[in-house]
Amino acid sequence: MTELEVEVTHSSHKRGIKMLLRHICEVCDKEEILTVEQAYDQGWDYPPKMGEFKVASPRTCGYCSINGSLWWLLCVEGKKIADLDEKQLQTLSRILQEPENIMVG
């Protein structure tokens, strides 16, 4: 867990506030605004419960498989960043800027 995650998680739980994050499935493009707990309960593969912020790991909803994720392309198929298409590069950019860019309100 990064220093930012610890700070956000700790301060939000301390005040009893549930942090809302925009969850984006990189396979089907589904978007939902959920708390970390809601996302986890619905099967989302999303930090901080699944993986880490700012690290290429699957960002998928509860219906999509990780084999369509950027993580799969890089780690399993061995693709290089130069091999990625524009959508995949945008996904990577978004992941590297989380959680700041997916915080709601």
C-alpha positions, 0 to 999 in steps of 0.5 A: 500500500502506498503512503497516499493510500494509507493516508486516504484509507486511514483518514476516511475510516477515522471520520466514518466516511466511505471514499467514493471512487470511479471504477472503470472496467478496462475490458467492457468500459463499464463505469460505476461510482462505488466505495472500495467495499461495494466494488469488492463485494460486486467482484471488481478487481480494483485497488486497494482490495485487489492490486495496488494503485499506480501499478498495472494490475487488472481493473475489471468489473465482476463480469469480465475476465482479466485475460482482456486486461492491460496486465494480461497483455504485459505480464502474460503475453509479454507485450511491450509498451511500444506494442500497445494501442491508444486505448491501452496507453490511455488505460496505463496512463489512468492507472499510473495516476490513480487514485487521485484521478478516480476520486469522486467528490 
